[in-house]
Amino acid sequence: MGTDDRAAGRGSVATIVVAAVVAAVVVAGAVWLVAAPQGTSQPIGADASEQYAGVDGVTATETTVVERGGRTSTTVAEVAFRPGTDQRRRTVVDGSEPYEVTVSNGSVLWLYDAAAAHAKRVPLSATPDSAVTRADRIERLFTALDVTQRSASTSASASGVAPLPIVPSAASGPNTSTDAALGVEYDGTTTVGDREAYVLRVAPQSDAATYEQTLLVDTQHFLVLEQRTEWIDDGAPVSVTTTYTNVSVDPGLGDERFTFEPPANATVERVDTPETTTYQSAAALREATNVSVPSPEVPASFRPTYASETTGEVNGVGLRYVNETARITVAKYDRTFPVNGDRTVSVGDRNAAVTYGPTASVSWNCGAYRYTVRGQSVPASVLVEVARSVGCDSSAA
């Protein structure tokens, strides 16, 4: 669908400024459901969580296009999932990914590489911050907009939602970056495939803003049918567009859809998950472990959710930070690997590998330890600054 087609479908505009990046709608590769309005007097999405919980399953064709500078990659996959759970099946039908088939029933994850006839079985465990649903966050977005009809024009403010971390300048560092308020704009309707969709646009209210997101939200079931996120990373324009077509709600998914039986000729690798102990804070982890725990500097909008220690074949510590739209993890473990990635940067006197994507990472070695800063929906440039604040602690140098 071209820009002119979408523009022709726009209605009048409702703009609000919120002190937040209003909802975890920037996470790539997920479909989210919120409530349809019961009438023109009820704001759109007012009972999102209730409606979300009522959907048993969804199937769709997922197309993801990643553009960075002059490079473009496209992946097409068939997906099936149960909203609000970790039950999901994804089969790549066009594109290059390490595993063509990914299947999770919530307790076991299977990854299958058909070309190599290799299957990997990974046990799953719940994390302390996994209970917040995407529907809760989307409901807050529509509550802030308070749009009661498609042609409405209104403005409001919202509180209690964490802001988007704005990419800091090289001189300021992540802790001193400004968490800007966002403008959220209702821009009428358009179509995605055979479905009508509301158009929402999210961008920081700053002349120097380098981030923008467009969401096309199904008017019947409030699926996010398309999300396009654009930003500037290390001076290069980057965009990630995920579109869902052939969407079917409640198609009658059975439990067998989320199980996987490797082919008879496949080699099966069974991953033994190390024993993991979680702690409410980094301070509690430091008291319990003999491994030095990093002290990263993260953007002010991120809050710590938990710390962890793994023991077994791999020993290490980890920290997790989240805001309403993104996640940053910092891990340190007693394995080292070659420094390979999309590009190399310096972290102190060490070389570090930067890997780009919806989940980007920065990894480097210090003595016997490997350090990795990983971010979901976080620009790589922010992760580099976080990595530099970690460096090499004294026990690993």
Secondary structure, DSSP 8 states (H G I E B T S, - for coil): --HHHHHHT----EEEEESS--SSTTSTT--------SSTTS-TTTTHHHHHHH---EEEEEEEEEEETTEEEEEEEEEEE-TTSSEEEEEEEES--S-SEEEEESSEEEEEETTTTEEEEEE----TT--S-HHHHHHHHHHHH---STT--------S---------TTT-GGGS----EEEEEEEEEEETTEEEEEEEEEESSTT--EEEEEEEETTT--EEEEEEEEEETTEEEEEEEEEEEEEES----GGGG-----TT-EEEE----EEEEESSHHHHHHH-SS--------TT-EEEEEEEEESSS-EEEEEEE-SS-EEEEEEES------SSEEEEETTEEEEEE-SSEEEEEEEETTEEEEEEEES--HHHHHHHHHHH---TTT-
